[in-house]
């Protein structure tokens, strides 16, 4: 049975006077299904290419905050269905992001009918956000594009909402992971693209992660690091990628390297862990 839903697009508004903007997220609400989900991109390179440089860390914090708060509202209301009267999507969104002249604004609502709201949410995000985030050179992908390959099977299994940002602190370094889940220890999922067709420093990127992991190894928090790897599409870079893998395997933390081709199996395993955890908690 198809469920009615409404949706709104989160925009980065560069100039409130000219109303120049780029789409950066999607929110979907269905009162009948007790469904509220939000996906925001943390990728800001397109903004800097279109307008000007921005504070990347601040942008990531804002989008993570908006996504986290609204998804938390969605989880809270599941146990008290249906939504209270008057819970139009505009009303719900203003609880986290009131309409004003700030750079983050939600659009007017659209509506539709869906058999699968998780799938619809992913399709809307791809339609309004992801397709415009592709780099001008389509053969080169950044970390955010690698995450998309892993996020879609997670969304299809309705477990992507369990992921949230987590900052790991060590004595001399800290790093904020955008996708994390805690089950006894923190499980940290980080997409890493080595698809550098333009001759980017594949080996140097691996070395940076080796240094980062070495610094975080001094943290008092227990964690396991999952690097979700996007391989080079240019076969000439396979030698460099092999060197990168050898370097990543030297990281002195509990870790797992997950190839892009294993995204479905990774999502299936994650879903099983989530369901087992929920069963143990009940």
C-alpha positions in Angstrom: 0.0 0.0 0.0 1.4 3.4 -1.0 1.8 5.9 1.8 1.5 9.7 1.3 4.6 11.7 2.1 5.9 15.2 2.0 9.5 16.3 1.4 11.7 19.4 1.6 15.1 20.2 0.2 17.8 21.6 2.4 19.6 24.4 0.6 22.9 26.3 1.1 21.9 29.9 0.2 25.0 31.8 -0.7 23.3 35.2 -1.0 19.9 35.9 0.7 19.3 38.8 -1.7 19.9 37.0 -5.0 18.7 33.7 -3.5 21.5 31.8 -5.2 21.6 28.3 -3.7 22.8 24.7 -4.0 20.9 21.7 -2.7 22.6 19.9 0.1 20.0 17.6 1.8 16.5 16.1 1.7 13.9 15.6 4.5 11.0 13.1 4.1 8.0 12.9 6.4 5.0 10.5 6.3 2.6 11.0 9.2 0.7 7.8 8.2 3.8 5.7 8.3 5.4 7.4 11.3 8.4 8.2 9.2 10.8 11.1 9.3 14.3 10.8 7.8 16.9 13.3 6.7 20.0 12.9 4.6 22.6 15.8 4.3 25.8 15.8 2.3 29.0 16.8 4.0 30.6 17.5 0.7 31.2 21.2 0.2 33.7 21.2 -2.8 30.8 22.1 -5.2 30.0 25.1 -3.1 33.5 26.4 -3.2 33.7 25.8 -6.9 30.4 27.6 -7.5 30.7 30.5 -5.1 33.8 30.9 -2.9 35.7 29.2 -0.1 33.7 28.4 3.0 34.6 27.1 6.5 34.5 23.3 5.7 34.5 22.2 9.3 31.7 24.5 10.2 29.7 23.3 7.2 30.1 19.7 8.2 29.1 20.5 11.8 25.9 22.3 10.7 24.8 19.6 8.3 25.6 16.9 10.8 23.7 18.7 13.5 20.6 19.2 11.3 20.6 15.6 10.1 21.2 14.2 13.6 18.6 16.3 15.4 15.8 15.6 12.8 16.6 11.9 12.6 16.5 11.8 16.4 13.0 13.4 16.3 12.1 10.7 13.8 13.2 7.9 16.1 11.4 9.4 19.1 8.0 9.6 17.3 8.0 6.1 16.1 6.8 4.9 19.5 3.9 7.4 19.6 2.2 7.1 16.2 0.5 8.8 14.6 2.2 12.2 14.6 0.4 14.8 16.5 -2.1 17.0 14.6 -0.5 19.8 12.7 2.8 18.0 12.2 3.3 19.2 8.6 6.8 18.9 7.4 7.4 22.6 7.7 6.3 22.5 11.4 8.7 19.7 12.2 11.7 21.2 10.4 11.4 24.5 12.1 12.0 22.7 15.4 15.6 22.4 14.3 16.0 25.0 11.6 13.7 28.0 12.0 13.1 29.9 8.7 15.3 33.0 8.6 18.0 34.6 6.4 20.7 32.1 7.3 22.7 30.2 4.8 20.9 26.9 5.6 17.2 26.9 4.5 14.5 24.3 3.8 12.5 24.7 0.6 8.7 24.6 0.3 7.3 21.1 0.7 6.6 18.7 -2.2 4.4 15.7 -1.9 4.1 12.2 -3.3 3.1 8.5 -2.7 5.5 5.7 -2.0 5.6 1.9 -1.5 9.0 2.2 0.1 9.9 5.4 1.9 13.5 4.6 2.5 14.0 4.0 -1.2 12.0 7.1 -2.1 14.3 9.1 0.3 17.4 7.8 -1.4 15.9 8.5 -4.9 15.0 12.1 -3.9 18.5 12.7 -2.5 20.1 11.4 -5.7 17.7 13.5 -7.8 18.0 16.8 -6.0 21.5 16.6 -4.5 23.9 13.9 -5.6 23.5 14.2 -9.4 24.7 17.8 -9.1 27.6 17.0 -6.8 29.5 15.0 -9.4 32.8 16.5 -10.4 33.3 17.9 -13.8 35.6 15.0 -14.5 33.3 12.1 -14.0 36.1 9.6 -13.9 37.4 11.1 -10.6 35.4 10.5 -7.4 35.8 12.1 -3.9 35.2 10.5 -0.5 31.5 11.6 -0.5 30.9 9.8 -3.8 32.4 6.6 -2.3 30.1 6.9 0.7 27.1 7.0 -1.6 28.0 3.5 -2.9 27.9 2.2 0.7 25.0 4.3 2.0 22.5 3.2 -0.6 22.5 -0.5 0.5 22.3 0.6 4.1 19.3 2.8 3.4 17.6 -0.1 1.5 17.9 -2.1 4.7 16.6 0.8 6.8 19.7 0.9 9.1 21.5 4.1 7.8 19.7 6.2 10.5 21.6 4.4 13.2 24.8 6.1 12.1 25.8 9.4 13.6 29.0 11.6 13.9 31.5 10.8 16.6 34.7 12.6 17.5 37.6 10.5 18.8 40.0 12.3 21.1 43.6 11.4 21.7 46.2 13.3 23.8 47.6 15.1 20.8 45.0 14.8 18.1 41.3 14.4 17.5 39.2 13.6 14.5 35.4 13.7 13.8 34.0 10.7 12.0 30.7 11.4 10.2 29.4 7.8 10.4 29.7 5.9 13.6 27.7 3.4 15.7 28.4 2.1 19.2 28.0 -1.5 20.3 30.3 -2.0 23.3 32.9 -0.1 21.3 32.6 2.6 18.7 32.5 1.4 15.1 33.8 4.2 12.9 33.0 4.1 9.1 35.0 6.3 6.9 34.8 6.5 3.1 38.2 7.0 1.4 38.6 7.5 -2.3 41.7 6.5 -4.1 40.1 7.1 -7.5 42.6 9.8 -8.5 42.6 9.5 -12.2 44.2 13.0 -12.5 47.4 11.6 -10.9 46.6 12.5 -7.4 48.8 11.3 -4.5 47.3 7.9 -3.8 50.2 6.8 -1.7 50.3 10.1 0.2 46.6 9.8 1.1 47.3 6.4 2.6 50.2 7.8 4.5 48.0 10.5 6.0 45.6 7.8 7.2 48.5 5.9 8.7 49.5 9.0 10.6 46.0 9.8 11.7 45.3 6.2 13.0 48.7 6.2 14.8 47.7 9.4 16.6 44.2 8.2 17.5 45.6 4.9 18.8 46.5 6.8 22.0 42.8 7.5 22.6 41.2 6.2 25.9 38.1 5.3 23.9 37.9 1.8 22.4 37.0 1.8 18.7 37.3 -0.2 15.4 38.0 1.7 12.2 36.4 0.7 9.0 37.9 2.3 5.9 35.4 2.1 3.0 37.7 2.1 0.0 37.0 3.4 -3.5 39.6 2.0 -5.9 41.1 3.8 -8.9 39.2 3.4 -12.1 42.4 4.0 -14.1 44.2 0.7 -14.3 47.5 2.5 -14.4 47.1 3.4 -10.8 46.6 -0.1 -9.5 50.3 -0.3 -8.5 49.9 2.8 -6.4 46.7 1.4 -4.9 48.5 -1.8 -3.9 51.1 0.3 -2.1 48.3 2.3 -0.4 46.8 -0.9 0.9 50.1 -2.1 2.3 50.4 1.2 4.1 46.9 1.1 5.5 47.5 -2.4 6.8 50.2 -0.9 9.0 47.7 1.2 10.9 48.2 0.3 14.6 44.4 0.2 15.4 41.7 -2.4 15.3 40.6 -2.0 11.7 38.9 -3.4 8.6 39.5 -2.4 5.0 36.2 -2.8 3.0 36.3 -2.7 -0.8 33.6 -0.8 -2.7 32.7 -4.1 -4.5 31.8 -5.5 -1.0 29.3 -2.7 -0.2 26.3 -5.1 -0.3 27.9 -7.7 2.0 29.0 -4.9 4.3 25.5 -3.6 4.6 24.1 -7.0 5.2 26.6 -7.6 8.0 25.8 -4.2 9.5 22.1 -4.9 9.4 22.6 -8.3 11.2 24.7 -6.5 13.9 21.9 -3.9 14.4 19.1 -6.5 14.7 21.2 -8.6 17.1 21.8 -5.5 19.2 18.2 -4.5 19.2 17.1 -8.0 20.2 19.6 -8.1 23.0 18.4 -4.7 24.3 14.7 -5.7 24.3 
